[in-house]
């Protein structure tokens, strides 16, 4: 059988575009193989160290910028905190002073408590006073967790400036300076009776706490003597004592004249009997003034001055005669006398030499 040659078949023609795509891949592969590849850590510019320095500089600049912004933010936060503290302290001080001005003593004492008994730190006592009518906070001084608030008040007690101390507690700011002033009037007893407000004596031993105001005391009737109302000005500052008007008193009709007459008679009698240090032969006469005091038992005691001018002496002697008046239960007055003190010129007899006993006058 004759042999046959194998028939040649043309390979199938690739789809359109496939030849070009393959050619591109071959070209790219050949180019990649021919082009040297840079090291991973080397910049394509050939300056890797410079690039790292540039990045470090950018980071440093960013840190500097960030640092400056932080300082500004801290300052802004501090200013905001100071503004909040100032506002809180201002409101607290205004609430406190406002309570006193409104006559709300209980509210004021709740904001700034006081120590000890305070029978006149009450709404009723403040209602009876000419109180502060205008008030304001002039300044606030901050020092960490401590502060001072400068307040200004004006009205009944006059113009007042006070510094109120404050401290910060876990619950917030708290005032520690009270405007309640302890009023002591032991040196101004007048006739020996302390002034009274709402039936409470003011200014005795230990003092009496009062909020700022101009207080008018009550009239007092002690039987043989009556005492007119007076005023007490309280400014809320313990460094300045309360100002008081001198109490005006009025004794029973004719009592003072009778006491002065009996004092002169007693001086003349004791001079004649040489039982008192009145100069012998001196002319006795009534002085110009008399001191009056109400004793604890309600008796009225007067010190009446007598002037003793001895012949040939240029220095008159003063003889003080005490007169004690006691009201009888059924009416009338009992009197007793004693010699208190004598003085010749500027020399006075010691108190120990003054007879303390009361005896019938004359």
C-alpha positions as CSV (number, residue, x, y, z in Angstrom):
1,X,0.0,0.0,0.0
2,X,1.5,3.2,-0.9
3,X,2.4,5.4,2.0
4,X,0.8,8.7,2.5
5,X,2.3,11.9,3.8
6,X,0.6,13.4,6.9
7,X,-1.5,16.3,6.1
8,X,-0.4,19.6,7.6
9,X,-3.1,21.5,9.6
10,X,-2.8,25.2,10.4
11,X,-3.1,25.9,14.1
12,X,-6.3,27.7,15.0
13,X,-6.0,31.5,14.9
14,X,-6.1,33.1,18.3
15,X,-8.9,35.5,19.1
16,X,-8.5,39.1,18.2
17,X,-6.4,41.0,20.9
18,X,-4.8,38.0,22.4
19,X,-1.7,38.3,20.3
20,X,-1.2,41.9,21.3
21,X,-1.9,41.2,25.0
22,X,0.7,38.5,25.1
23,X,3.2,40.6,23.2
24,X,2.7,43.3,25.8
25,X,3.3,40.9,28.7
26,X,6.4,39.6,27.0
27,X,7.7,43.1,26.4
28,X,7.0,44.2,30.0
29,X,8.7,41.0,31.3
30,X,11.7,41.6,29.2
31,X,11.9,45.2,30.2
32,X,11.6,44.3,33.9
33,X,14.4,41.7,33.5
34,X,16.5,44.2,31.7
35,X,16.0,47.2,34.2
36,X,17.9,47.0,37.5
37,X,15.5,46.9,40.5
38,X,16.2,49.4,43.4
39,X,16.8,48.2,46.9
40,X,13.7,48.3,49.0
41,X,15.3,50.8,51.5
42,X,16.8,53.1,48.8
43,X,14.9,56.1,47.6
44,X,14.4,56.2,43.8
45,X,16.2,59.5,43.9
46,X,19.2,57.8,45.4
47,X,18.9,60.0,48.7
48,X,17.2,57.7,51.4
49,X,19.0,59.4,54.4
50,X,17.7,62.8,53.3
51,X,14.1,61.5,53.1
52,X,14.4,60.1,56.6
53,X,15.7,63.4,57.9
54,X,12.8,65.2,56.1
55,X,10.2,62.9,57.8
56,X,11.9,63.5,61.2
57,X,11.7,67.2,60.7
58,X,8.1,67.1,59.8
59,X,7.3,65.0,62.9
60,X,9.4,67.5,65.1
61,X,7.5,70.4,63.7
62,X,4.2,68.7,64.4
63,X,5.3,68.0,67.9
64,X,6.3,71.6,68.4
65,X,3.0,72.8,67.0
66,X,1.1,70.3,69.1
67,X,3.0,71.5,72.2
68,X,2.1,75.1,71.6
69,X,-1.5,74.2,71.2
70,X,-1.5,72.2,74.5
71,X,-0.2,75.2,76.4
72,X,-2.9,77.4,74.9
73,X,-5.5,74.9,75.7
74,X,-4.3,74.6,79.3
75,X,-4.4,78.3,79.7
76,X,-7.9,78.5,78.3
77,X,-9.0,75.7,80.7
78,X,-7.5,77.5,83.6
79,X,-9.2,80.8,82.7
80,X,-12.5,79.0,82.3
81,X,-12.1,77.3,85.7
82,X,-11.2,80.7,87.3
83,X,-14.2,82.3,85.7
84,X,-16.4,79.4,87.0
85,X,-15.0,79.8,90.5
86,X,-15.5,83.6,90.5
87,X,-19.0,83.2,89.3
88,X,-19.8,80.6,92.0
89,X,-18.2,82.7,94.8
90,X,-20.0,85.8,93.6
91,X,-23.4,84.0,93.6
92,X,-22.7,82.5,97.1
93,X,-21.8,85.9,98.6
94,X,-24.8,87.6,97.0
95,X,-27.1,84.9,98.4
96,X,-25.6,85.3,101.8
97,X,-25.8,89.1,101.9
98,X,-29.2,89.0,100.2
99,X,-30.6,86.8,103.0
100,X,-29.5,89.3,105.6
101,X,-30.9,92.3,103.6
102,X,-34.2,90.5,103.1
103,X,-34.5,89.7,106.8
104,X,-33.9,86.0,106.4
105,X,-31.6,85.4,109.3
106,X,-32.2,81.6,109.4
107,X,-31.2,81.3,105.7
108,X,-28.0,83.4,106.3
109,X,-27.0,81.3,109.3
110,X,-27.6,78.1,107.3
111,X,-25.1,79.4,104.7
112,X,-22.5,80.5,107.2
113,X,-23.1,78.8,110.6
114,X,-22.0,80.5,113.9
115,X,-20.8,79.1,117.2
116,X,-22.7,79.3,120.4
117,X,-26.2,80.5,121.4
118,X,-27.6,83.1,119.1
119,X,-31.1,84.2,120.3
120,X,-31.2,87.3,118.2
121,X,-30.0,85.8,114.9
122,X,-33.6,85.4,113.9
123,X,-36.0,86.7,111.2
124,X,-37.9,88.6,113.9
125,X,-34.8,90.4,115.1
126,X,-33.7,91.4,111.6
127,X,-37.3,92.5,110.8
128,X,-37.0,95.0,113.7
129,X,-33.7,96.5,112.4
130,X,-33.0,99.1,109.7
131,X,-31.1,96.7,107.5
132,X,-28.7,96.8,104.5
133,X,-30.6,97.9,101.4
134,X,-27.9,97.8,98.7
135,X,-25.1,95.3,98.3
136,X,-22.6,94.0,95.7
137,X,-19.5,92.0,95.3
138,X,-16.5,94.2,94.5
139,X,-13.9,91.6,93.8
140,X,-13.0,87.9,94.1
141,X,-9.5,86.8,94.9
142,X,-8.6,83.1,94.2
143,X,-5.7,81.2,95.8
144,X,-6.0,77.6,95.0
145,X,-8.7,76.1,97.2
146,X,-9.0,79.3,99.2
147,X,-10.5,82.6,98.2
148,X,-11.6,86.0,99.5
149,X,-14.7,87.9,98.4
150,X,-14.8,91.7,98.9
151,X,-18.4,92.8,99.5
152,X,-19.9,96.2,99.8
153,X,-23.1,97.0,101.8
154,X,-24.9,100.2,102.4
155,X,-28.2,101.2,104.1
156,X,-29.3,101.4,107.7
157,X,-26.0,100.6,109.4
158,X,-24.1,102.9,106.9
159,X,-21.5,101.9,104.3
160,X,-19.7,98.7,105.0
161,X,-16.8,96.9,103.3
162,X,-15.9,93.4,104.4
163,X,-13.7,90.6,103.2
164,X,-15.3,87.2,103.4
165,X,-13.0,84.2,103.4
166,X,-14.0,81.0,101.6
167,X,-12.7,77.5,101.1
168,X,-13.3,74.8,98.5
169,X,-14.8,71.6,99.9
170,X,-15.6,68.4,97.9
171,X,-19.1,69.7,97.5
172,X,-18.0,73.2,96.3
173,X,-17.2,76.6,97.7
174,X,-18.1,77.5,101.3
175,X,-17.9,80.9,103.1
176,X,-16.1,80.8,106.4
177,X,-16.5,84.5,107.5
178,X,-19.8,85.3,109.2
179,X,-21.2,88.8,109.3
180,X,-22.7,88.1,112.7
181,X,-20.9,90.4,115.1
182,X,-20.6,89.7,118.8
183,X,-21.8,92.9,120.5
184,X,-20.5,93.6,124.1
185,X,-21.9,96.6,126.0
186,X,-20.6,96.0,129.5
187,X,-18.8,99.4,129.5
188,X,-21.9,101.2,128.3
189,X,-24.5,99.9,130.8
190,X,-25.6,103.4,131.5
191,X,-27.9,103.1,134.5
192,X,-26.9,99.5,135.0
193,X,-29.5,97.9,132.8
194,X,-28.6,96.3,129.5
195,X,-30.6,97.3,126.5
196,X,-33.1,94.7,125.3
197,X,-34.5,93.6,121.9
198,X,-37.5,91.2,121.8
199,X,-37.1,90.7,125.5
200,X,-33.4,89.6,125.2
201,X,-30.7,91.6,126.9
202,X,-27.9,92.8,124.5
203,X,-24.2,93.0,125.3
204,X,-23.9,91.1,128.5
205,X,-21.1,88.7,129.5
206,X,-19.9,86.9,126.3
207,X,-21.7,89.4,124.1
208,X,-24.7,89.0,121.8
209,X,-24.5,88.1,118.1
210,X,-26.3,90.4,115.7
211,X,-26.3,90.7,111.9
212,X,-25.5,94.1,110.4
213,X,-28.2,96.7,111.0
214,X,-29.4,99.6,113.0
215,X,-31.3,98.3,115.9
216,X,-33.7,100.3,118.2
217,X,-33.9,98.8,121.7
218,X,-37.0,98.5,123.7
219,X,-38.1,100.9,126.5
220,X,-37.6,99.5,130.0
221,X,-39.6,100.3,133.1
222,X,-37.9,99.4,136.3
223,X,-40.4,100.9,138.7
224,X,-38.4,103.8,140.1
225,X,-36.8,104.6,136.8
226,X,-37.7,104.1,133.1
227,X,-35.2,103.9,130.2
228,X,-36.0,105.2,126.8
229,X,-35.1,103.3,123.6
230,X,-31.7,103.8,122.2
231,X,-29.9,102.7,119.0
232,X,-27.2,100.1,118.4
233,X,-25.3,100.2,115.1
234,X,-23.8,96.9,114.0
235,X,-21.5,96.7,110.9
236,X,-20.6,93.1,111.0
237,X,-16.9,93.7,111.7
238,X,-15.6,92.4,115.0
239,X,-12.6,94.9,114.7
240,X,-15.0,97.8,115.1
241,X,-17.1,97.8,118.3
242,X,-20.8,98.4,117.9
243,X,-21.9,102.0,118.3
244,X,-24.6,102.7,120.8
245,X,-26.6,105.8,121.7
246,X,-26.5,106.7,125.4
247,X,-29.7,105.5,127.0
248,X,-32.0,108.2,128.3
249,X,-33.5,107.5,131.6
250,X,-36.2,109.1,133.7
251,X,-36.6,108.6,137.5
252,X,-39.9,108.8,139.3
253,X,-41.0,112.4,139.8
254,X,-39.2,114.1,142.6
255,X,-36.9,111.2,143.4
256,X,-33.7,112.8,142.2
257,X,-34.4,116.1,144.0
258,X,-35.1,114.2,147.2
259,X,-32.0,112.0,146.8
260,X,-29.8,115.2,146.4
261,X,-31.4,116.8,149.5
262,X,-30.7,113.7,151.6
263,X,-27.1,113.4,150.3
264,X,-26.4,117.0,151.4
265,X,-28.0,116.3,154.8
266,X,-25.9,113.2,155.3
267,X,-22.7,114.9,154.4
268,X,-23.4,117.7,156.9
269,X,-24.3,115.2,159.6
270,X,-21.2,113.0,159.1
271,X,-19.0,116.1,158.9
272,X,-20.3,117.3,162.3
273,X,-19.9,113.8,163.8
274,X,-16.4,113.5,162.3
275,X,-17.6,110.1,160.9
276,X,-16.6,110.8,157.3
277,X,-13.5,112.5,155.8
278,X,-15.3,115.7,155.1
279,X,-12.9,118.6,156.1
280,X,-13.9,120.1,159.4
281,X,-15.4,123.6,159.0
282,X,-15.6,123.2,155.3
283,X,-18.7,124.6,153.5
284,X,-20.6,121.8,151.8
285,X,-22.7,122.3,148.7
286,X,-24.3,120.1,146.0
287,X,-22.3,119.4,142.9
288,X,-23.6,119.5,139.3
289,X,-23.9,115.8,138.4
290,X,-25.3,112.6,139.8
291,X,-24.5,109.0,138.6
292,X,-27.4,106.6,138.6
293,X,-27.4,102.8,138.6
294,X,-30.1,100.1,139.1
295,X,-29.0,97.4,141.5
296,X,-29.7,93.8,141.0
297,X,-32.6,93.8,143.4
298,X,-34.3,96.7,141.5
299,X,-33.2,99.4,144.0
300,X,-32.1,102.7,142.5
301,X,-28.6,103.9,143.6
302,X,-27.3,107.4,143.0
303,X,-23.9,108.9,143.7
304,X,-24.3,112.6,144.5
305,X,-21.2,114.9,144.6
306,X,-20.8,117.4,147.4
307,X,-18.3,120.2,147.2
308,X,-16.4,121.0,150.4
309,X,-14.6,124.3,150.4
310,X,-12.5,124.8,153.6
311,X,-11.5,128.3,154.7
312,X,-8.0,129.2,153.6
313,X,-7.8,126.3,151.2
314,X,-7.7,126.9,147.5
315,X,-8.3,123.2,146.7
316,X,-12.0,122.2,147.1
317,X,-12.7,118.7,148.3
318,X,-15.2,116.4,146.6
319,X,-17.4,114.2,148.8
320,X,-19.5,111.6,147.0
321,X,-22.5,110.4,148.9
322,X,-24.4,107.4,147.8
323,X,-28.1,107.4,148.1
324,X,-30.1,104.2,147.7
325,X,-33.8,104.3,147.0
326,X,-36.0,101.2,147.4
327,X,-39.7,101.1,146.4
328,X,-42.1,99.9,149.1
329,X,-44.6,97.2,148.2
330,X,-47.6,99.4,149.2
331,X,-46.1,102.6,147.7
332,X,-43.6,105.1,148.9
333,X,-39.8,105.0,148.9
334,X,-37.2,104.1,151.5
335,X,-33.8,105.8,151.4
336,X,-30.4,104.9,152.8
337,X,-27.0,106.7,152.5
338,X,-23.3,106.1,152.6
339,X,-20.1,108.0,151.8
340,X,-18.5,106.7,148.6
341,X,-15.3,108.6,148.2
342,X,-13.6,111.9,149.0
343,X,-11.0,113.8,147.0
344,X,-9.0,116.9,147.7
345,X,-7.7,118.3,144.5
346,X,-6.4,115.4,142.5
347,X,-5.9,113.1,145.5
348,X,-8.7,110.6,146.3
349,X,-9.2,108.4,149.3
350,X,-8.7,104.6,148.5
351,X,-11.8,102.7,148.0
352,X,-10.9,100.4,150.9
353,X,-11.3,103.3,153.3
354,X,-14.9,104.1,152.1
355,X,-17.5,102.7,154.5
356,X,-19.6,100.2,152.6
357,X,-22.6,100.1,154.9
358,X,-25.9,101.7,154.1
359,X,-27.4,103.7,156.9
360,X,-30.3,106.1,157.4
361,X,-29.6,109.4,155.6
362,X,-28.5,112.3,157.9
